[in-house]
Amino acid sequence: MNRRNFIQTTVAGSTLPFIGNAMHNDKPKQDKVRLGFIGVGLRGRNHLTVAINSEDVEVVAICDIDPDAIAKSQSMIKKAGRKEAVAYSKNEVDYKNLLKRDDIDGVVISTPWELHVPMSVDAMKAGKYTAVEVSATVTLQESWDLVDTFEATGSHCMILENVCYRRDVMAVLNMIRKGLFGDIQYGHCGYQHDLREVKFNDGKQAYGGGVEFGEKGFSEAKWRTQHSIDRNGDLYPTHGLGPVAHWMNINRGNKFNFLTSMATSSKGLHKYIVDKGGQDHPNAKVKFKLGDIVTTNIQCENGENIVIIHDTNLPRPYSLGFRAQGTEGIWMDDNKSIYLEGKSPAHRWEPFEKYQKEYDHPLWKKFEENAKNAGHGGIDYFVMRAFIESIKRRVAPPMDVYDAAAWSAISPLSELSIARGSSPVEIPDFTRGKWKTNKPIFGLNDAY
């Protein structure tokens, strides 16, 4: 699909009848899970690391069109004392041969964004449990495609939103469920991350060293930067939105209703190219559509508001900018502080540390040691473990296809709002009314 014309694709999807949401749940719990990996670049190898260090996982097959990625993955597998995986790397559709295998229970997809849905749909149709990296979809139609495929096949799809397992975020979730914040009214989050050295490099290393992208770039610069040229909206909403959606029980007693988005002008990426490559560099002529800072406001069914900030083109320290605020208190990520009425000193912040210890989530208490060497501060361990446990138990994953569809849809819908002069845009109900009776399933205990 031509991403320059994606706005025209933001139409409601088809309405296939609901077939069922249980997948092979008549079978007993498995002791071993057999996985295939589609995409074993830097991100895919993060997940592969967790898998090969898990005794209950067998890595059966890997797929990537980059021979170097295959070689590095096989080396990792052998170093862990495991049998080499069967490799699929002939061409861009060789992953379909991997999906034909009957000795694979689940697949992990870590490819460029525009490949997520085609590959996920094929995997679900092949009867595999499917885990897909973020964002799961690029267009609104793709969100419907995921939902429709699940409802037609019963094959589960999990969005690999690792930030939902961040330790402080899970402690806050625990506190919300215990009522310490009263009624939650507001959530603030975002993706505030200087990605200039991710979007541009020298074609030899993944981060920085030059101002190349596309065919001359390396790793994410090969494909991710093009989105900043073609699109103006929140390109990467789920890191912040996923945790807030859990706080507010989205798709499970609550839902997103509508959003409005606005964007600043686009100056940061051009300036970076000129500063690093000079005014005469060919890329200094590239026009970037993505505003440097995109702000999206969401109104929820139960009255809450959510603000999401997308800020990747300007110099700044990393922050997801979390804030949870209710009728009895507030927690903020950036200053790691909390205020609870009747507990904190009047009108004064308290450090969050003692609350973190007291309300640490059971998952972190139980698996802290296991997560120590996993990526992104341990959260990569938890998100992969959740996928593995879902397969073993033959149940829906704790972040399911409806989460994947709703959280990811904020991206094209924010683009549509901006294109319409920041007008309100309705957010579809991907559950088709089931949100009214669905119960929370994420982080309920120390199981997964």
C-alpha positions in Angstrom: 0.0 0.0 0.0 1.2 3.6 -0.7 1.4 5.2 2.7 1.1 8.6 1.1 -2.6 7.7 0.4 -3.3 6.1 3.7 -5.9 8.7 4.7 -8.2 7.3 2.0 -8.0 3.9 3.6 -9.3 5.0 7.0 -12.8 3.6 6.6 -14.7 1.2 8.8 -13.9 -2.5 8.3 -16.1 -5.4 7.4 -18.4 -7.0 9.9 -17.7 -10.7 9.8 -19.9 -12.7 12.3 -18.3 -13.6 15.6 -17.1 -17.2 15.4 -15.5 -17.7 18.7 -12.7 -16.5 21.0 -11.3 -19.7 22.4 -8.5 -21.4 20.6 -8.0 -25.2 21.1 -9.1 -24.7 24.7 -10.2 -28.3 24.8 -6.6 -29.4 25.0 -4.7 -29.8 28.2 -2.0 -27.3 29.3 1.3 -27.7 27.3 4.6 -28.1 29.1 6.6 -26.9 26.0 6.0 -24.2 23.5 7.4 -24.3 20.0 8.0 -20.9 18.4 8.9 -19.5 15.1 10.3 -16.0 14.7 9.5 -13.8 11.7 12.0 -10.9 11.7 15.2 -11.4 13.7 16.8 -8.0 13.4 17.7 -6.1 16.6 14.2 -6.2 18.0 13.5 -9.7 17.0 16.7 -10.9 18.6 15.6 -9.3 21.9 12.6 -11.6 21.9 14.7 -14.5 20.7 17.0 -14.0 23.7 14.1 -14.5 26.1 12.9 -17.6 24.2 16.3 -19.4 24.1 16.8 -18.7 27.8 13.4 -20.2 28.7 13.4 -24.0 29.4 9.8 -24.4 28.3 10.4 -23.0 24.8 11.8 -24.6 21.7 12.8 -22.3 18.8 11.9 -24.3 15.8 12.3 -21.8 12.9 13.5 -18.2 12.1 12.8 -16.0 9.1 14.5 -12.9 7.8 15.6 -11.6 4.4 18.8 -10.3 5.9 21.5 -13.1 5.9 23.4 -11.3 8.7 20.3 -11.3 11.0 19.9 -15.1 10.3 23.6 -15.7 11.1 23.6 -13.7 14.3 20.4 -15.5 15.4 21.8 -18.9 14.8 24.9 -18.0 16.7 22.8 -16.9 19.6 20.9 -20.2 19.5 24.0 -22.3 19.4 25.7 -20.4 22.1 22.7 -21.1 24.4 23.3 -24.8 23.8 20.2 -25.1 21.5 19.7 -26.9 18.2 20.0 -24.5 15.2 16.6 -23.3 14.0 15.4 -24.0 10.5 16.0 -20.8 8.5 13.7 -19.2 6.0 15.4 -16.4 4.0 14.8 -17.0 0.3 12.6 -14.0 -0.3 10.0 -11.7 1.2 7.3 -14.3 1.2 9.3 -17.2 2.6 7.7 -16.6 6.0 4.6 -18.3 4.5 6.6 -21.5 4.3 7.5 -21.2 8.0 3.7 -20.8 8.7 3.0 -24.1 7.0 4.9 -26.1 9.6 2.8 -28.2 11.9 5.5 -28.2 14.6 5.0 -24.5 15.5 2.5 -23.3 18.2 3.2 -19.6 18.0 5.0 -17.0 15.9 6.6 -13.8 17.0 6.5 -11.0 14.4 9.2 -8.2 14.6 9.2 -6.7 11.2 8.6 -3.2 9.8 5.2 -1.8 10.7 3.6 -2.1 7.2 4.3 -5.9 7.3 2.7 -6.5 10.7 -0.9 -7.1 9.6 -0.3 -9.1 6.4 2.0 -11.4 8.4 -0.3 -11.6 11.4 -3.3 -12.4 9.3 -1.5 -15.2 7.5 -0.2 -16.5 10.9 -3.7 -16.5 12.4 -5.2 -18.2 9.3 -2.5 -20.9 9.7 -3.8 -21.6 13.2 -0.9 -20.1 15.1 -0.9 -18.0 18.2 0.5 -14.7 17.0 2.5 -12.1 18.8 3.1 -8.8 16.9 5.4 -5.9 17.7 4.1 -2.4 18.1 2.4 -0.6 16.6 0.4 -3.6 15.4 -1.4 -1.7 12.6 -0.8 1.3 10.4 -4.3 2.0 9.0 -7.8 1.8 10.4 -8.7 -1.0 8.0 -5.7 -3.1 9.2 -7.1 -2.9 12.8 -10.4 -4.3 11.5 -8.5 -6.9 9.5 -6.9 -8.2 12.7 -10.2 -8.3 14.6 -12.1 -9.9 11.7 -9.4 -12.6 11.2 -9.5 -13.5 14.9 -13.2 -13.7 15.0 -13.3 -15.9 11.8 -10.5 -18.2 12.9 -10.3 -18.2 16.7 -6.5 -17.8 16.5 -5.3 -15.4 19.1 -3.2 -12.3 18.4 -1.2 -10.5 21.1 0.3 -7.1 20.8 3.8 -7.1 22.3 3.5 -3.9 24.3 6.3 -4.3 26.8 5.8 -1.0 28.6 2.6 -2.4 30.1 4.9 -4.5 32.2 7.1 -1.6 33.5 7.5 -2.0 37.2 6.2 1.4 38.3 3.3 1.3 35.8 2.2 -2.1 37.2 2.5 -0.8 40.8 0.2 2.1 39.8 -2.2 -0.3 38.2 -2.2 -2.3 41.5 -2.9 0.9 43.5 -5.7 1.9 41.1 -7.4 -1.4 41.5 -7.1 -1.1 45.3 -8.8 2.3 45.1 -5.9 4.5 46.3 -6.5 7.1 43.6 -10.3 7.1 44.0 -12.1 7.3 40.6 -9.5 7.7 37.8 -10.3 10.8 35.8 -7.2 11.5 33.7 -4.3 9.8 32.1 -1.3 11.5 30.5 1.3 9.6 28.5 3.3 9.6 25.3 6.4 8.6 23.3 8.9 11.4 24.1 12.1 10.0 22.7 14.7 11.7 20.6 14.8 9.3 17.6 17.0 11.4 15.3 19.8 8.9 15.5 17.4 6.1 14.8 15.8 7.7 11.8 19.3 8.6 10.4 22.6 6.8 10.4 25.7 6.2 8.2 24.3 3.0 6.6 26.7 0.9 8.7 25.5 1.2 12.3 22.0 1.3 13.8 22.3 4.6 15.6 23.7 7.9 14.2 27.0 8.6 12.5 25.3 10.1 9.4 22.1 11.4 7.9 21.2 8.5 5.6 17.8 6.7 5.5 15.9 4.4 3.1 18.1 2.3 0.8 21.2 4.0 2.1 20.3 3.6 5.8 20.7 0.7 8.2 18.3 -1.1 10.5 15.2 1.0 11.3 16.4 4.0 9.2 15.7 1.8 6.2 11.9 1.9 6.7 10.9 3.9 9.8 12.0 7.3 8.5 9.7 7.1 5.5 6.7 7.3 7.9 8.0 10.7 9.0 8.0 11.9 5.4 4.6 10.5 4.5 2.5 10.9 7.6 1.5 13.6 10.1 0.1 12.1 13.3 0.9 10.1 16.4 3.0 7.4 14.7 3.7 5.4 17.8 1.0 5.6 20.4 1.0 2.2 22.2 3.9 2.5 24.6 2.1 5.2 26.5 -1.5 4.3 25.7 -1.3 0.6 26.6 -0.7 1.1 30.3 -3.3 3.9 30.5 -5.8 1.7 28.8 -5.3 -0.9 31.5 -5.7 1.7 34.2 -9.0 2.7 32.7 -10.3 -0.8 31.7 -10.6 0.1 28.0 -12.4 -2.7 26.1 -13.5 -4.1 29.5 -16.2 -2.0 30.9 -15.0 1.2 29.2 -14.0 2.3 25.7 -12.5 5.1 23.6 -15.1 7.4 22.2 -13.4 10.0 20.1 -10.1 12.0 19.7 -8.8 15.2 18.5 -5.1 15.8 17.4 -2.9 18.7 16.5 0.7 18.9 15.3 3.4 21.6 15.4 5.3 22.5 12.3 8.1 20.1 11.1 11.6 21.6 11.6 13.6 19.2 13.8 14.5 16.5 11.2 15.5 19.0 8.6 17.7 20.9 11.1 19.4 17.6 12.2 20.3 16.8 8.5 21.7 20.3 7.9 23.6 20.3 11.2 25.1 16.8 10.7 25.3 16.5 6.9 25.4 20.1 5.6 23.1 22.3 3.7 24.1 20.6 0.4 23.4 17.1 1.4 20.6 15.6 -0.8 18.5 14.8 2.2 18.4 18.4 3.2 15.8 18.8 0.4 13.5 16.1 1.9 10.2 17.5 3.1 8.9 15.9 6.3 5.2 15.8 6.9 5.4 14.7 10.6 5.0 17.6 13.0 7.8 17.7 15.6 5.2 17.4 18.5 1.8 15.8 18.0 -0.8 16.1 20.8 -3.8 13.8 20.9 -6.8 14.0 23.3 -9.1 11.1 23.8 -12.5 11.1 25.5 -13.6 7.8 27.1 -17.1 6.4 27.6 -16.9 6.6 31.4 -15.8 10.2 31.3 -12.0 10.0 31.5 -9.7 12.0 29.4 -6.3 10.8 28.0 -3.6 13.0 26.5 -0.9 11.4 24.4 2.3 13.2 23.2 4.4 12.1 20.3 7.7 13.9 20.4 10.6 12.2 18.5 12.2 14.9 16.2 13.7 17.3 18.8 16.5 17.1 21.3 15.2 15.9 24.7 15.8 13.2 27.4 13.6 10.0 27.1 10.3 10.0 28.9 6.9 8.4 28.4 5.4 11.2 30.6 3.0 9.0 32.6 0.5 10.6 34.9 -2.5 8.9 36.6 -4.9 11.2 38.4 -8.1 10.5 40.3 -10.4 11.9 42.8 -8.0 11.0 45.7 -4.6 11.5 44.3 -2.0 11.7 41.5 1.1 9.9 40.4 3.7 11.4 37.9 6.4 9.5 36.1 8.8 12.4 35.3 9.4 13.4 38.9 8.7 9.9 40.3 6.3 11.4 42.8 2.9 10.9 44.2 0.3 12.8 46.2 -2.6 11.0 48.0 -5.1 13.0 49.8 -5.2 12.2 53.5 -2.0 10.3 53.3 0.6 12.7 51.8 1.6 16.0 53.5 -0.8 18.7 52.5 -0.1 20.1 49.0 3.3 18.4 48.9 4.7 15.6 46.6 6.1 12.5 48.1 8.7 10.2 46.6 7.1 7.2 44.9 9.7 4.8 46.1 8.0 3.6 49.3 4.7 3.1 47.5 6.5 1.2 44.7 7.7 -1.2 47.3 4.4 -1.5 49.2 2.3 -2.0 46.1 4.8 -3.8 43.8 2.9 -6.0 41.4 2.8 -9.7 42.2 4.4 -10.5 38.8 7.5 -8.4 39.6 7.7 -9.9 43.1 7.7 -13.4 41.7 9.8 -13.0 38.6 12.3 -10.2 39.4 15.3 -12.5 39.2 14.2 -14.1 35.9 13.8 -10.6 34.3 17.2 -9.2 35.4 19.0 -9.8 32.2 16.1 -9.2 29.8 15.9 -6.1 27.6 14.4 -2.7 28.5 14.9 -3.1 32.2 13.3 -6.6 32.3 10.0 -5.8 30.7 10.9 -7.8 27.6 10.9 -10.9 29.8 7.4 -10.3 31.0 5.8 -9.6 27.7 7.3 -12.7 26.1 6.5 -14.8 29.1 2.9 -13.7 28.8 2.8 -14.9 25.2 4.4 -18.2 26.1 2.1 -18.8 29.1 -1.0 -18.0 27.0 0.0 -20.7 24.5 0.7 -23.2 27.3 -2.7 -22.5 29.0 -4.5 -22.3 25.6 -6.2 -19.0 26.7 -6.5 -15.5 25.3 -3.3 -13.4 25.9 -3.6 -10.6 28.5 -3.3 -8.0 25.7 -5.5 -9.4 23.0 -6.5 -8.6 19.4 -9.0 -5.9 20.5 -6.2 -4.1 22.4 -4.0 -4.4 19.4 -6.7 -2.9 17.2 -7.8 -0.1 19.5 -4.5 1.1 20.7 -2.9 1.1 17.2 -5.8 2.7 15.5 -5.0 6.0 17.4 -2.3 6.5 14.9 -4.3 6.7 11.6 -7.2 8.4 13.5 -4.8 11.1 14.7 -3.7 11.7 11.2 -7.3 12.0 10.1 -8.1 14.5 12.8 -5.0 16.7 11.9 -5.9 16.4 8.2 -9.4 17.7 9.0 -8.1 20.7 10.9 -7.9 19.0 14.3 -11.6 18.1 14.2 -13.0 15.3 16.4 -12.8 11.8 15.0 -14.9 8.8 16.3 -12.9 5.8 17.5 -14.5 2.6 16.4 -15.6 0.0 19.0 -13.6 -3.0 17.8 -15.3 -5.2 20.3 -18.7 -4.6 18.7 -20.3 -4.0 22.0 -18.6 -6.7 24.0 -16.7 -4.1 26.0 -19.9 -3.7 28.1 -19.6 -7.2 29.6 -15.8 -8.0 29.1 -13.9 -8.3 32.3 -10.3 -7.2 32.9 -7.7 -9.8 32.0 -4.3 -8.1 32.3 -2.1 -8.4 35.4 -4.8 -9.9 37.7 -2.3 -12.0 39.6 1.3 -13.5 39.4 0.4 -16.0 36.6 1.2 -14.0 33.5 
